[in-house]
């Protein structure tokens, strides 16, 4: 086949892959979150909008790309544009994933990345169609789809993973030589390997789980080049482009030195920079116990079937067997991709673990495409192949229909509503002590610093008070807050820095000083500002204070004060929009709403206001019918 014809076919094939990615984008846009989502959504959006420093590992590349998207004329709010960015990044990632799949299929089934002597129809059935099937199977899997619907670092992560995989195999596989892997090693594509090294460096600046690729990449590289001097020399040559990509991390200390609004970890020193980029504070959750690994592995295996509509997993088993028979080296490469991800991820003791399995899911979709290709090899008649195409389409549509209710966020306004209702629960110039990061604190950054809503309120994250970098950030925003509590803050920081710098420390003294800081924030402000605590703040941090229900928070007043001086209870009046998709986070917020009504009911009951108590407990049970405390109070009120 002429080179011009080959390039023409490749362009057509790429256009088909782009069309598949665009179809996925349309679905993503239809199920996109219109506003804030749970966990880090508000913080990441604020960091991108203000060019700040995000929580570990900092995510500088994501921040820079996010800043660009917040300034593009795309219409809508800042958060909507960033959510749309997630959909775009995941869709572009599908194009590179398709190119990766197509290349691997060509290597294994066609012996070389050529298609001479094959008709356009044959190429479509034997290469384009299996690639498109595997790509769309991935696109509408629950975890991948979820990354496309709200701002998070994993949307950029999947794009970079797909790009790294594609460039790497294009650079290394030609050096494998004959299909059986025998004979003298050949030269790889040094230009592509330099590009691979650069993109790999970029990928690390977005997410450190790029390290999951290491076992598979090292295996395939040395399988291709051997342990010769030339192989090591080539690694040395790749160091410079790798460091060039990794240099994006310089954003963190450079930007932190400018004291941005959001400056998590303040990584201006080498020690702080290393602690931040290595996510040292999260290391306590890594490799914590065998029980954790068993629990997370059971979770992964339990989700695997529904993730890919079961049929996808069955095809993956067939495809892995087919790859094993046809190309042992690439089979081992894919197995190491899978195991390198799963064996590490299951040892991370966090609740929202799904995104850490993304490399494994990319591998399963690859195997599934090989399984589909194996079926095409068995089915040779045109009529049978047409039926197979129909079955593939039904599988993709079925997967989408099953997974759509699990992922859709098109009506998710609960986080924005909850944040607004917390702010409406507190008075002017309030001080709010909380550690509802997933529901409120992260979203409050966006509400206050991007939407400029309730900027009079001081939101103090109780758990971030355990980090020394948090105090300069609080001081820049609210200098009077720290000035009033300077003795307690300084005394605590002296002890805390001993712990942070691995010096001898007393955990009891640190806790004592920490509690003193919280108490000083309450006492020093109570005379001039209303002070509140959300219900999860433990009683030991508010001794001597009475809690008066105030919607979604509690007003703190001195226990010894005259009851006539206590503020009246703030009557909760919320209009809760329950989204179609229910999960632990949605149920958690609904539980907080239910708890607010319950606390109001208990307070009214204590004042002898039985009718008000009945009304409040009915609203509590409407949101959480199984709330045992609300049920007991309801029974008492019926007597």
N, C-alpha and C positions, 0 to 999 in steps of 0.2 A: 504494500500500500504506500502511496506517495505520502511524504511528510505533510503536505498541505491538506490532504484528505484526512489524515490522522488527527491533525490539529482541529480540523473542522468538526470531526466526530467528538473530540474532547470538549469543544466549546458547546456543542449541542447537549452533551451529557451534563456539563456543569450548569447549563441553563435549566435542565430538568431538575437537578438537585436544588438550584435556587428557587424554582417554582414550588418544590416540596417544602422548603424552609419558609417560603412566603405563606403557603397554606397554613403551616403551623403558627406563623405570626398572627394571622387573622384570628385563629382560635385563641391564641394567647391574649390578643387585644380584647376579645369579647369576654374573657374571664378575668381581666386585669383588675387589680385592686385600685379603686378610685382615690384612695387617700392613705393614711398611715396604717401600717400593719403592726403586729406584735413584735416583741423583743427589740432588735437593734434598728428597726426601720427609722424611727425618729432621729436617733443619734447619727446614723450614717447619712441621712438626708441633710442634717444640719452641718455635719462635717464637710460634706461635698459643697454645700452652698456657701459656706464661710471659709473654705480652704483651711480646715483645722486638722487635728490629729485624732484619729479614731482609736477605739479600744485595741488592745493587742490582737494581731501583730502590726497594726497601724494602717495597712491597706493603702499605701500611697498611690499606686497606679489607679485603683478604683476611685480614690478621692479626686484625682486630676481629671479622669474621664467623666466622673459625676459632675464636677464643676462645669465642664464643657456643656453637658446636657442641660444643666439648670439655666444656661444662658443661650440655648438655642431657641429660635422662634417656633416652638412646637405647640404652643397654646396650653391652656390648663394651668394648674397650680404647679409649684416647684415639685411637690411630692409626686404628682401625677406624671410629670416629665421623667422623674427618676424611675418610677415604676415602669413607664414605657421603655426606658433605657434597658431595663432588665429583659423585657420581651425582645427587644432588638438584638441584644447581645446573645441571648440564647438562640435566636433564629440564625444569626450569622454563624454561631458555633455549629449549628446543624449542617451548614454548607461545608465547612472544613471537615466535619466528621464524615460526611458523605464522600469527600475526596479521599480521606483515609481509608474508608471501607472499600471503595472502588479500587484503590491501588492494591490493597491486600488481596482482594478477590482476584485481580488480574495476575498477581504474582503466583498465587496458589493454583488457580484453575487454568490460566493461559500460559504459564511458565515464564512469561515476561510481560512487562507493561506495554504490550503491543496488541493489536487486534487485526493484524493482516489476515486476509483470507476469510474473514467472517462478515456476514451481511449485517446490515443495520438492525434487522429484526432479531437475529441471533444475539447480537451484542446487547440489545435491550433486555431480552429474556435472561441471558446468562450473566450479565454484569450490572446493568443499570437498574433493573427491577429488584434484584436481591439487595442492592445498595439502598435503594429508596425504601424498601420494606424495613430494613434494619434501622435506618435513620428515623423513619416515622414511628417505629416501635419505641425508640428511645424518646422521641419528641413528646409522645403522649403517655409515657410512663409517669407515675405519680410524682416521683421525686424531681425528675428533670422539669416537668411541667410546672411544678411549684416554684422553681427558681425563676421562672419567666414572669411571675405575676406581681412581684413587689420588690422594692429596692433591697438588695442584699449583695454581698460580695461574690456569691456563688454563681451568679449569672455571668460575670466576667471570667470566673474560674473555669466554667465549662467551655467557654469559647477558647481560652488559652490552652486548656487540656487538649481539645480537638486539634488546634493548630500545632501544638508541640508534637502530638502523635503523628500527624500527617507529615510534617517537615522531617521528623526523625526517621521514619521508615523510608521516605524518599531518599534520604541521605545515606542510610546504612544498608538497606536491603540489597541494592545493586552489588555490594561487596560480598554478598553471600555466595555468589557464583552459581553453579548448577543447582537445580531444584532440590537435590538430595543433600546439599550442603557439602559436597565433596569437592576435591580439587583445590588448587591454589587460591587463596583469597584474592579478590579483585579490589580495585580502588573504589571507595565510596565517592559521593559527590561532595567535595570539600566546601563548595559554596553553600550548599544546602545545610551542611553540618554547622557552618558558621552561623547561618540563619537560625538553625535549631538552638544553638547555644545562647544566642541573643534572646529568642522567645522564651527559652527556659528560664533565663534570668528574670525576664519580665513576669513570668508566671509566679516565681517565688515572691515577687514584690506584691502580688495580690493575695496569694494564699499559700501557707507553708505545707499544706497537704500535697502539694506538687511532689513532695518527697516520696509519695506512694509509688511514683513511676520508677524510682531508682533501681529496684531489683530487676525489673523487666528490661530497662534501658541498658544497664550494665551487661546483662546476659547477652542481649542481641548484639551490642557493640563488639564485645570480645568474640562472640561467635562469628561475626563478620570479619574482623580484623586480626583476631588472634592476639597473643600477648607479645607481639613483635615490637621492636623499637619504634617503628613507624606508627603503630597504634598509640603508643604513649606520647609520641611527638605530636600527633594530631589532637590528642586531648589537651596538650599544652597550647596548641594553636587556638583551640576553642575557648580557652580561659578568658582571653581578652573580650570577645563579644559577649560571653556570659556575664562578665563583670560590668560591661556596658549596660546590659539589661538590668542587672542587679542594682546599678547606681541610682535607680529611681528611689531607692530607700533613703538617699541623701535628702530627699524632701522632708523627712521627719525631723531631723535635728535643725535643718535650716528654717523650716516653718515654725517649729517650737520656739526657736530663739526669738521669733517675732511676737511671741505671746498671743497666739490666736484665741478666739473665743472658746473653742473646744480644743483642749490641749491635754489629752489623756496621757498620763505617764511622764509628761514633760521631758522627752528624750533628748536633752541637750548635752548630756555627758555620755561618755562611752559606756559606763555601767548602766545608766538608765536606758540608753539606746539598745544595748544587748538584752536587758531584762524585758524591754517592750517588744522587740522583734522576735524574741524567742518564746514569748508568751509564758514567761516564768511563773506568773501568778496562777496559770491554769494547770501547771505541771502536777499539782496535787491530784488531779483527776485522771492522770495517765498511769496505766499499768498499776492500778490501785489494788486489784484482787482478782483471783480466778473466778469468783462469783460474778464480778462485773463482766468479765469476758464471756462467760457462759450466758448471762442474761442478754447481753447485746447480740451475741451470735444467734441466740434463739429468736430474738426480735428480727434480725436481718433475714433469717431463713423463713420466718413466718410471714414476712412482708413480700418475699420474692415472687410468689405466685401471683397475688393480686397486682403487684407492681407492673407486670408484663402480661396481664390477662391470661395467665397460665399457659396459653398456647405458645407465647413467646419463650417461656422457660423450656417447654418441651422441644421447641426448635433449637434452642441454644444447646441442649444436650446433644441433639443430632449433629449440630454444626461443630461442636467441640470434637466429637468423634470423627467427623469428616476431615477436619483440619489436622487432627492427629495422624490420620492415615496419609494425608497428602503432603504435609510439610511439618515435620517434627520440630524444627527450630522455631517456626512462628507459632506453633502450638504451645511450646514451652513459654515463649514470650507472652502470649495472652494469659496463660495460667498464672504467670508471675505478676502480670498486671492485676489480675483478680485477687490473688492471695496477698500481694503487697498492700492492697487497699484494705481488704477485710480483716486480716490479722492485726493490723495496726488500729483500725477504727473500733473494733470490738473492745479494745482496751482503754477506750476513752469514756469515762463515766459521766456522760451528760444526757439530758433528756432528748434534746433535739439533735439526734445523731444521724438522721437520714441523709443529710447532704454529705456526710463523710463517706458514704458508700458510692458516690458518683462514679469513681473510676471503675468500680466493680460493675455498675450498671452499664457503663459504656462498653465494657468487655462482653457482658451478656448480650447486648444488642448486636455486637459484632458476631458472636457465635450464632445468634439467631439468623443473621443474614446468610451465614454459611449453611445453616440448616435448610433455609429456603432454597439456596443454590443447589444443595444436594437433591432436594425434591425435583427441581427443574431438570437435573441430570437424569433422574429416573423416568420422569414423564417426558416423552419425546413428541407425542402427537400434538398438533396445533389445538385440537379441541380440548385435550386434557390440560394443556398449558393455560388455555383461556379460563378453564374452571379453577386452576391454581391461582391465577391472578385475582379471580373473584373471591376466592377464599382468603387471600392476603388482604384484600380490601375490607372484607368483613371483619377480619382480625383487628385491623387498625381502627376501624370505626367502633367495633365492640370495645376495644381497649379505651378509646376516647370517651365513649358513653359511660362506661363503668367508672372511670377515674375522674370524670368531670365534677360530679358532686363532692368528691373528696378534696378537690383543689380549688374550685372556683372561688374567686374573691370579688366578683363584680358588685356584690351588695355589702361588702365588708366596710362598714363605717363605725364599727363598735369601738375601736381604739380611739378614734377621733371623738366620738360621742362621750366615751368614758373620761377622757382627758378634760373635755369641756365641762362635764358634770362635776369632776373633782374641783376644778377652778371655781365653778359656780357655788360649790359647797362652802367655800372659805371667804372671809371678809377681805376688805381692802388692805393692802400692805401686809398680807399674812405671811407667816413662816410655817412651812409644812415639812414635817419630818416623816420620811417614808423610805421604803426600799422596794417599791413596786416597779422595778425596772422594766419588766416585760410588758406591763400594762400602761404605766403612767409616766415614769421618770424619763425614759427614752423619748416618748412622744412629747413630753413637756418641753424638751429642748427645742423641738421643731415649732411647737405652738408659740413659745415665747420669743425665739430668736429668728424665726423665718416669717411666721404669720404675725408676729408682734402682738400676741394676745396675752393678757394678764401679766404684763412685764413687772407689775408691782409685787407679785408673789415671789417669795424666796423658796425654792424647792431644794431641800437638803436630802441627798441620798445617804441614808444611815450607813449602808455598807461601804460606800465610797469614802466615808469618813475614816476608814481604816487604811487609806492610802495617802502617803505624804504629799503626792502631787496634787491632790484634790483641794488642799487648802489654799495654795496660790490661785487656783482657778476661782474658788469661792471669793477670795479676797479681791480679785480683779472685778468681779461682778457686784459684790456687796462688801465694800471695804469696812463699813461700820460693823458688820456681823463679826468679822474676825477681830477687829479692834476691841470690841466689847468683851471678847473672850480670850484675849491674847495670853494671859497667864496660863489658862488651862490648855490652850492649843499648843503653846511652846513646850509645856511640860510633857504633853502627850507625844509630840514630834521627837523629843529627845529619846524617849523609850522606843518609839516606832522605828526610828532610823537604825537603832541597834539591830532590830529584827531584820530590816530590809538589807542591811550591810553584813549580815551573817556574823554579828558580834554577840557576845554573851548578853542575854536578855532575860527578863522575868515576864512570863506570859500573864501572871496575875497582876503585875504592876501595869502592864500595857492595857489590860482590860479595865483596871481601875481608872487610869487616866482617860481612857476612851469614854467611859461612862460619865466622867466629870465634864468632858467637852460637851456631850449631848445635854447634860443638865444645865450647863452654863448657857447654851444656846436658848434653852427654854426660859430660864430664870431672868436672863439679862434683857429679854425682849418682851416679856409678858406684860410689863407695865405700859408699853407704848404700842404694841402690835398684837393682834390675835395670833396665837400659836396653836398649831394642830398636829396631830399624829394620825396616820392611817392605821387601820385596825391590826395589821400584822406586826407593828412595832411592839416589842415585848414589854410587859409591865415593869420589868426590872430597870428599864431605862427611863421610866417616868414615875418613880416613887414620889409620893407626896402630892401627886396631882390627880384631880378628878377628871374624868373624860365625859364631856357633854356631847351627845350625838349631833353632828353637823353634816348631814348628808353622807357623803362617801368618806368623810374624815371625822375626827373627834376633836372638839375644842378642849384644850388643856387649861384647867383652872386650879388654883391652889386648893388642896383638900381642906385646909383649915379656914379658908375664907368663909365669910357669911354667905349662906345659901341665897340670900336675897340679892347678892351681888353677882351671882352666877348668870351667865348669858342664857337666854332662852334657847331651847332646842330648835335647831334649824329643821323645818319640816322637809323631808325629802320629796322631791317631785321630779321624777325622771321619765323620759320617754325613750325606752330602750328598744332599739331596733335589733332583733335577733337575726343574724345572717343565716342563709340556707345551709352553709357549711358549719358543722359543729365539731369541735375538737376540744382538747383539754384547756387550751387558752381561752376559747370562747366560754366554756363552762366556768373557768376561773373568774372571768369578769362578771358573768351573770351571778356567780356566787357572791361576789363583792357587792353587787347591787342588792341581792337578796339580804345579805348581811346588814347593809345600811338600813333597810326597812325593819329588819329584826331588832337592831339596836334602838331604833326609834320606838318600836313597839315596847321593848323592855323598859325603856326610860319612861314612856307614857304610863305604863302599868305601875311603875314604882311611884309615880305621882298620883295614882288613883284615877287616871284618865282611861277608863276601860274601852270606851267607844273608839277613841283614837288608836289605842293599842290594837283593837280588833281590825281596824282598817289597815294599819301598817303590817300586821302579821299576814293578812290576806294577800297584800302586795308581795310580801317576802315569799310566800308559798307559791304565788303565781310564777315567780322566776325560778324557784327551786323547790318543787313539791316534796322532795325527799329530805329537806332540811330537818334533822331530828329536833333541834332546839326550838325551831319555829313551830313544829308539830306539838311539842310539849306545851309551849305557851298558848297555842291555839286551844288545846284541850282545857287548860286552866281558865282561859277566858270564856269558855262555853259553860262553865259550871255556875 
